[in-house]
Amino acid sequence: MPIKWRKRLAVIKMETTYGEGSADMTGATLLEVVMMEGGNPYAGNTVDRERMRDGLGAFEQVNTGPYVERTVRVPLAGSGTVGEPPGYGPLLRVCGFSEEIVADVGSESVTYAPVSESFESLEMWWIEETQQQHITGVRATASITSDSQGLPYLQFQLRGLYQRPEAAGDASGATRGLQAKEVPVNKQNSAFTIDGNPARMLSFSMDFGVEYPYRNLINYEGVEITDRQVSGSTNIEAPDLATVNYFEKVESHAGQTLVPVVLTHGKTAGNIVAISGQNVQLSTISPTDNQGIMHYDLGLRFLPSAAEDDDVSIKFT
């Protein structure tokens, strides 16, 4: 009986001890996903088992350290309830982000900000109708895409420890994560500023730039976060120089200018997200044509201040 592509689920659960999976899905979160890529359920470095011989032909290949790579896309939206994390919150945490929940009445919020130590991990059940792969020790990187007149999303590239797929288990212990519906990026729902100036934005993207190599050593196996360099880009309508001189902001040959960049999306409490960097270098500028109107493609580098770990903030209110 064929396995149907549409009948796939992603279930996640934070780990208390790295790489040690749970016996079942009790307390886990069933994600609401836009897309699940097949990825690589059996990744790893390979070597050929070579031998001297008279004839030609291939050699046996050996995987020297199997691991798993999967990709999940989720809507960029809040939980629908102020002060409650979205269902995909654990995925942000395993990208090396902290989660701060403020429950004070009238000031409820959930904020994700990068950290440089004490990284968390999760386990995932990747379910494909009648079969599942239980992946432990998962860490990740992510990217954000928000194009005008489109629906914004977060895409996570996950890496974890390999286990052979088996018959699907009982998912009744998992609870569907809180997830509001995403709204389109447009004038009605969104606001975007660069250095306090409202920019007419066509698109905005951000890459967390997390380095998270799989390591297999004697007495150790795991996925470690080793670096983070947040970058991005935006396409905006080009203003005249008297309004905003972006060339002045991009120039770095005689000193660098760092500016705040803020994208706020959503109007309904519980489904408002603000993505911001307070020390952003506009690294490149390239004129483009959009419907006969001049636009600029701007490269963005999200830098930490002297306080560190404040490269970027993702806040839900």
C-alpha positions in Angstrom: 0.0 0.0 0.0 1.6 3.3 -1.0 2.5 5.9 1.6 0.7 9.2 0.8 2.9 12.3 0.6 0.2 14.5 2.1 -0.2 12.4 5.3 2.9 13.7 7.1 3.3 15.2 10.6 6.0 16.8 12.6 5.9 16.3 16.4 8.5 18.0 18.6 9.5 17.9 22.3 12.2 19.7 24.2 14.9 17.4 25.6 16.0 17.5 29.3 19.2 15.5 28.5 20.9 15.9 25.2 20.2 13.1 22.8 18.0 11.1 25.1 14.6 10.6 23.5 11.3 9.9 25.2 9.5 6.5 25.1 6.4 8.2 23.6 4.9 11.5 22.5 3.4 12.5 25.9 3.8 16.2 26.3 5.0 16.7 22.8 3.7 19.4 20.3 2.2 18.7 17.0 3.3 21.4 14.6 1.1 23.2 12.2 3.4 23.3 9.1 3.3 24.9 5.7 5.7 22.5 4.2 7.9 19.5 5.2 10.7 18.7 2.8 11.9 15.1 2.6 15.4 16.2 3.5 18.0 13.5 4.1 16.9 10.8 6.7 20.3 9.1 6.4 22.9 11.7 5.9 26.6 11.4 6.8 30.2 11.4 5.5 31.0 8.4 3.4 34.2 6.7 2.4 35.0 4.0 -0.2 36.4 0.7 1.0 39.1 0.5 -1.6 41.1 -2.6 -2.6 43.8 -3.3 -5.1 42.4 -5.5 -7.8 42.8 -6.4 -11.5 39.4 -5.4 -12.7 37.5 -2.1 -12.8 34.3 -1.2 -10.9 33.0 0.6 -7.9 33.8 -0.1 -4.2 31.6 -0.5 -1.3 30.7 2.8 0.4 30.6 3.2 4.2 28.7 5.9 6.1 31.2 6.9 8.9 28.7 8.8 11.0 25.0 8.8 10.2 22.8 11.7 11.1 19.5 13.2 9.9 18.6 16.5 8.1 15.1 17.7 7.7 13.4 21.0 6.7 10.2 22.4 8.1 8.4 25.6 7.1 5.9 27.2 9.5 3.7 30.4 9.3 5.3 33.5 10.7 2.5 34.3 13.2 1.9 34.3 16.9 0.1 31.8 19.0 -3.2 33.8 19.0 -3.0 34.4 22.7 -0.8 37.2 24.2 1.9 35.9 26.4 1.7 32.4 25.0 4.6 31.1 22.8 3.7 29.9 19.3 3.7 26.2 18.8 7.0 26.4 16.9 8.7 28.2 19.8 10.9 25.1 20.6 12.3 25.3 17.1 13.5 28.9 17.7 15.1 27.7 21.0 17.2 25.0 19.4 18.5 27.7 16.9 20.4 29.0 19.9 17.7 31.5 21.1 16.4 32.1 24.6 12.6 32.4 25.3 11.4 35.1 27.7 7.8 35.1 28.7 6.3 38.2 30.3 2.9 37.5 31.9 2.2 40.9 33.5 -1.3 41.9 32.6 -1.3 44.5 29.9 2.4 43.8 29.0 2.2 40.2 28.0 4.9 39.2 25.5 7.1 36.4 24.3 10.6 37.3 23.1 13.3 35.2 21.4 16.9 36.5 21.5 20.2 34.8 20.7 22.5 33.2 23.3 26.1 32.1 23.0 26.1 29.2 25.5 23.8 26.6 27.2 22.2 25.6 24.0 19.0 23.6 24.1 17.9 20.6 22.0 14.8 18.8 21.1 13.5 15.4 19.8 11.3 15.1 16.7 9.0 12.4 15.4 8.9 12.7 11.6 5.7 10.8 10.7 4.9 9.7 7.2 1.5 8.0 7.5 2.4 4.4 8.5 6.0 5.1 9.5 8.1 7.5 11.6 11.6 8.5 12.3 12.4 9.4 15.9 15.2 12.0 15.7 17.0 13.1 18.9 19.6 15.7 19.7 18.1 18.1 17.2 19.5 21.6 16.7 18.9 24.0 13.8 19.2 27.2 11.9 16.4 29.2 10.3 15.5 31.9 7.8 12.6 34.3 7.6 10.9 35.3 4.4 8.3 38.1 4.1 7.4 39.5 0.7 4.9 42.2 0.1 1.5 40.7 -0.9 2.7 37.3 0.3 2.3 35.2 3.4 5.4 35.3 5.7 7.1 32.2 7.0 9.9 30.7 9.0 11.9 27.9 7.5 14.0 25.6 9.8 16.9 23.4 8.7 17.1 20.7 11.4 20.0 18.3 12.1 19.9 15.5 14.6 21.0 12.0 15.5 20.0 9.0 13.3 17.6 6.3 14.2 16.2 3.9 11.6 12.5 4.7 10.7 10.0 2.3 12.2 6.2 1.7 12.2 4.3 4.9 13.3 3.6 5.1 17.0 0.7 6.5 18.9 0.6 10.3 18.6 -2.4 10.8 20.9 -0.1 12.1 23.6 0.9 15.1 21.5 -1.0 18.4 21.6 -1.5 20.6 18.7 0.6 23.8 19.1 -1.0 27.2 19.5 -0.9 28.8 16.1 -2.8 31.9 14.8 -3.3 32.3 11.1 -0.7 34.3 9.3 -1.8 37.5 7.5 -0.4 38.9 4.3 2.5 41.3 4.3 1.0 44.6 3.1 0.2 48.2 4.1 -2.7 47.1 6.2 -0.8 44.6 8.3 2.9 45.6 8.3 5.3 48.4 9.1 9.0 48.6 8.3 11.6 51.2 9.3 15.3 51.6 8.6 17.0 54.1 11.1 13.5 55.3 12.0 12.6 56.1 8.4 9.4 54.3 7.0 10.6 52.4 4.0 8.3 51.3 1.2 9.3 47.7 1.5 8.9 45.1 -1.3 10.6 42.2 0.5 12.6 41.4 3.7 14.5 38.2 4.5 16.8 37.2 7.4 19.1 34.2 7.8 20.0 33.2 11.4 23.4 32.0 10.1 23.8 29.3 12.7 26.8 26.9 12.3 25.7 23.6 13.8 28.0 20.7 12.6 27.4 17.1 13.4 30.3 15.6 15.3 31.1 11.9 15.8 34.1 11.2 18.0 35.2 8.4 20.2 32.9 8.7 23.3 30.8 11.5 21.8 28.2 12.0 19.2 26.1 15.2 18.8 25.2 18.4 16.9 26.9 21.4 18.3 26.2 25.1 17.7 29.6 26.7 17.1 28.8 30.1 15.5 26.1 32.6 14.6 26.2 35.4 12.0 22.7 36.9 11.3 22.3 38.5 7.9 19.5 39.5 5.7 18.4 41.6 2.8 15.5 44.0 1.9 14.2 45.5 -1.3 12.7 49.0 -0.9 11.5 51.8 -3.1 14.4 54.2 -3.6 13.7 57.6 -2.0 15.3 60.8 -3.2 18.6 61.7 -1.5 17.0 64.6 0.4 14.6 62.2 2.1 17.1 59.4 2.9 20.6 59.0 1.6 21.2 55.3 1.7 24.5 55.6 0.0 25.8 57.5 3.0 24.5 54.8 5.3 26.1 52.0 3.2 29.6 53.6 3.0 32.2 51.9 5.1 35.5 53.1 3.7 35.8 55.9 6.3 33.8 54.4 9.1 30.7 52.3 9.6 27.1 53.4 10.3 24.9 51.0 12.4 21.2 51.6 12.3 18.0 50.0 13.8 15.9 47.9 11.4 12.4 46.9 12.5 9.7 44.9 10.8 6.4 44.8 12.7 3.8 42.5 11.3 0.2 41.9 12.4 -2.4 44.1 14.0 -4.3 41.7 16.3 -3.1 41.1 19.9 -1.7 37.6 20.1 -0.7 37.7 16.5 1.8 40.6 16.3 5.5 39.9 15.7 8.3 42.4 15.7 11.6 41.5 14.2 14.3 44.0 15.0 18.0 44.6 15.1 19.4 47.7 16.8 22.9 47.5 15.3 22.4 46.7 11.6 25.0 47.5 9.0 23.7 48.2 5.5 26.4 46.3 3.7 25.5 46.6 0.0 23.2 48.6 -2.2 22.1 47.7 -5.7 19.5 49.6 -7.8 16.7 47.4 -9.4 13.6 48.0 -11.4 10.2 47.3 -10.0 7.2 48.1 -12.3 9.2 50.9 -13.8 10.2 52.4 -10.4 13.7 52.5 -8.9 14.2 50.2 -6.0 17.3 49.4 -3.8 18.4 45.9 -2.8 20.1 46.4 0.6 22.3 43.8 2.3 21.9 43.7 6.1 24.3 42.5 8.7 22.8 42.2 12.2 25.6 42.9 14.7 25.7 42.5 18.5 26.5 45.5 20.7 29.1 45.5 23.4 26.5 43.9 25.6 26.5 40.8 23.3 23.8 38.5 22.2 21.5 41.3 21.1 22.0 40.9 17.3 18.3 40.4 16.7 15.0 40.1 18.6 11.8 38.3 17.7 9.0 39.5 19.9 5.4 38.3 19.9 2.7 40.5 21.5 
